Amino acid sequence: MARYLFDRLLQSLIVLALMSFVIYWLMGLMPGDPIDLMISADPKLTPDDAARLRELYGIDRPITERYLTWLSTASSGDFGFSRLHAKPVLDVIGPALKNTVTLLGISFILSLLLALPAGIYAAIRQYTIKDYMINLVAFAGISIPSFWLALLLITLFSVILGVLPASGTETIGAGALVDIWDKAKFLVLPIATLTIASIGSHTRFVRAAMIETLRQDYIRTARAKGASETRVILQHALRNALIPVVTIIALDFGFLFSGALIVETIFAYPGMGKLIFDAIMGNDFNLAMIAFLFATILTLLGNLFADIAYGWLDPRIKYDEVQK
């Protein structure tokens, strides 16, 4: 197991290094650079001044040389300053990441808590009215665009009923005693939007995995030996059915921390998605670079945790044998 983890971490570092170069190269293809922005902001700068500034900051050097310089600086823990926020990059990413973890983390957990029992029940009652109803709701959740759903919820609960705020994160001037409840009100509509938008796909995955597992020979053997239906479903079928579901969850892990741009924009929620979008549109190179790399790191960690979960769900998976 230790050897397997070491190899996976080594592979992750290689992937991260390659991704950092790809992201750096793609960012370099963006039109304009910080010097162009300085010229547009100060018409007194001459072309000679711009050339000297590009030489001073190394912008005129080949991209490979610039990347190696950036990598050396980043390896020492210096990720640079955000041009838009005039702060160190990590100081800007920290609050946005906290907001995204709160928003997407809660919606992700709620989606799984609702999708797991719904998918299991639909698989057990396959081709019944209840199965068709669950599938109908799941397909509706998959089909409804998140921006349209967000606007509907705002119209209903904020405009017509007036019971929930339409945007923001907290009420200005709210007292410390009601701070938690005040922030919770602002999270209800974004969380509801993301939960409804994701619950359908998770339900469909759980249902498909359970149906496939319930057709296996070992399920018929367990029933033939007199095991109760509850034990067959929860102990024998569910653990094996969760293996492909864990793969989907691992793929969603990167999205969980990279933010939901559309929902965050509609609800004016300062999360990672909106932060990355603003950094790209504002040509904030350092901020966008580190934000993308952070999402890459968390995606790799999600895949690693999924591989470890496979061994827990199915004891037949031996990591020592994988190394041979």
N, C-alpha and C positions, 0 to 999 in steps of 0.2 A: 504493500500500500504506500509506504514512504517513497519507494522508488517511482511508483506511478505518479504520485503527486509532484515529485521533483521534475520528472519528465514533462508533465503537463505545464508546470510553471515555466519551465525553460521554453517550451513551445509558445506559451502565451507571451513571453518576453520578445521572442522573435517576431510573432505576429504584431505585437505592439510597436516594435521598431519599424517594421515595414509599413504599418498603417500611419505612423507618425510622418514618415517620408511622403507617403501618398497624399495625406491631408495637407502637409506643408507645400507640396508641389501644386495641388489644386488651389490652395489659397493664393499661391503665387500667380496663378492664371487670372485672378480677379482683376478687372480693369482698375487702373489707378493704384496709387500707393500713398503712404502717409505724407510724402513730400508734395504730391499733387494736391492733397487736401490743404496743406499749408499754403501752397501757391494760390489756391482759390480763396482762401480766407484772408490772405495778405497780398494785394496786388502789387505792393512795392518790391516783392521778391523778384529778382531777375533770373533768367535761365542759368547764368553763371552761379548764382546763389543756390539754385536747385541742384545743380551738378555737384557743388561742394558738399551740400547736405547729403546727397545720395552716396557720395564717397565716404563721408564721415560715418554714416549709419550702415554702410556696407550693402546698400540696396543695389548698387551697380555691379556687384560681384555675381558669379554664376550661382545658380540656385543650390547646387550640391554643396558648395563652399558655405553658403549662408545657412543651409540646413545643419551642417556639422557644427557651425558656431552656435546655432540655437540649441542643438542637442547638448553640447558641452555646458552651456549656461543652464539649461533646464535640469540637467543631471545634478547640478549643485543646489537645486531647489529654488532658483531664481526664474520665475515664469513671466517676468516682465510686468508692465503696467497696462491697464485698460485705457485706451485713448478716449472712449466715450465717457467713462466714469471717473477718470483721473485717480484711480486707486490700483493697488496691486490686484492682479487677476484673481488670486485666491480669495481676497476679501470681497470681490464682486460675486464669485461663483457660490460662496458659502451660503448666503441668505436665499439665493434662488434655488439652490439644491435642497435646502431645508423645506422651502415651500413646495417643491415638486415631490419630495418624499412624502410629505403630509398628504397632498392631494392625490397623487397617483397610487401611493401605498394603500391608503384607505379604500379607494375605489377598486384596486386590484384584489385586496382581501375580500371585500364584499362580493365581487364578481365570482370569485372561487367558492365562497361559502354558499352562494345561491346556485352556481352552475353544477357543483358536484352532486348534491342531492337530486337536482332536476334531471341531470344527465343519467344518473343511476336509475331513477324511477322510470324515465322514458325507455331505457334499455330493457328493464324488467317487464314493462307493459308495452312491448313493441307492437305496433300496428293497431293499437287501441285508440279510442277517442282521446284519452288523456295524453298519449304519445303524440298524436297529431296536434293537440293544443300546445304542448310544450315546444314542438317543432315550429309551429306557427309563430309563437312568441320569439323563439330563437332567431328565425329568419327575419322577423320584423326588426329585431335589435341589430342584426347584421346589415340590413338594407337601409335603415334610416341614417342619413348623413349626420355626423355629430354636430356640425354647425347649425343645421336645421332643427335638430332636437334641442340644442342649447337655446336657440331663439324662441322655440315654443315654450320651454320651461320659464324663460324670462318673461314672456308675454303673460303666461298664466299666473305665476306666483309673485312676480314683481309688479307688473303693470295692472292686471285685473284684480288680483286678490290683495296685493301689496303686503304680503307677509314675509317675504324674503328679499334681501338686497340683490341687485342685478349684477354688480361688479365690485371689485376691490377685495381687500383682505380684512379690514377692520373699520370700525366707526371712529372717526377722528374725535378725540377728546373723551373716549369711553374710559370709565374708571377701572382701576386695577381689579376690583372685585368681580366685575362682569366681563373681564377681558377674554377669558376662555370661551364663555357662552357667546360673546359678540363675534369672535373669530369663527366659531362653529357655524353661525348663521350664514356667513359668507362662503363657507365650504359646501353647503348643502346642494346647491344647484350644480356647481362644477362636478362634484362627486357623483351626483345622480346621473349627469350626462355621460360621464366616462364609464360608470358601472353599466348603464343600459346599453351603451355602445359595445362593450366587450363581453357581456354575459352570454350573448347569443353564440358567439364562436366557441367559447369555452364549453358551453352546454353541448354543442354539436360534437366537439372532440371527445368529451367524456362519454357521451352516448355511443358514438361509433366504437370507441375502445372497449366499452363494456359489452356491446353486442358481439364483437369479435372474440372477446375472452370467454363469454358464456357459451360459445360453441366449441370450446376446446374439450379434449377427451378427459383431462383431469377434473374438469367441472362435473362431467357425467359420473366419473368414478367417485367423487366426493359425495354426490347425491345418492349413488348406489350403496355407499357405505353407511347411509343413514344420517349424514350431517344435516343439521337444520338449514333451512333456506337462508336465514340471516347469516349464519356462519359461512355458507357457500358464497354469498354475495360480498360480505365485508372482508372476510379473511382470505378466501381463495381467489375470487374474481377481481376485487377492487385493487389489491396491491399490484397485480400484474397489469391491469388496465391503466394504472396510473403511470406506467413507464413512458408511453408516448405522450401522455398529458404533461409529464414533467419536462419533456423536450420542448413543448410549446411554451410552458411557463418560463423556461430558461431563455428562449428567444425573446419573450416579452420583458425580460429583466433589463436589457439595455434600454428599451423604450421607456421603462418605468422611471429611469433617471435622466433620460434625454428630454423629457417633457412632452406635453401635448400642445403643439403650437396653436392649432385652431381654437381649442377650448380655452386655453390660457389667454388668447387674444380677445375672444368674445367677452370673457368675464373679467378682462383687465387684470389677470392674475400674474404676478411677477415670478414665474417659474423658469426652468431651464429652457424650455422650448422657445418662449418669447425672448429670452436672453440671447440664445444662439442666433435667432432670426435678426434681432436688432444689431448684434455684433457683425453679422455678415453684411447687412444693409449699410451699416455705418463704417465698414472697412476697418473694424477693430480686430486686427490680425491676431494679437496675442490672446484675447479673450475667446475668440472663435476656435482657435487652435487647441487651447487647453480644454475647452468645453467638449469638443469632439473627441479628444483623447480620453477624457474622463468617461464618456459614454462607451467608448471602446473597451476600456479597462473593466467596466462593470458588466458588459456583455460577455467578456471572456470569463470573468468570475462566475457569472450565472451559468455558463456552460460547464465550468468545473464543478460547481455545486450540483448540477444535474447529474453529472457522471458519478459523483459520490452517492447521490440519492438512488441511482440504479442499483447499486450494491445492497443498499438497505431494503429496497422494495423486492428484489429478487436475489436471495442468497446464493443462487447458482452462479452469479456473476462474480468471478474471482479476478481481482486486479493483478495478482501475482502471475497468473497464467497469461495475462495480456502482454506482459513484458517478455515472455519467452518466445 
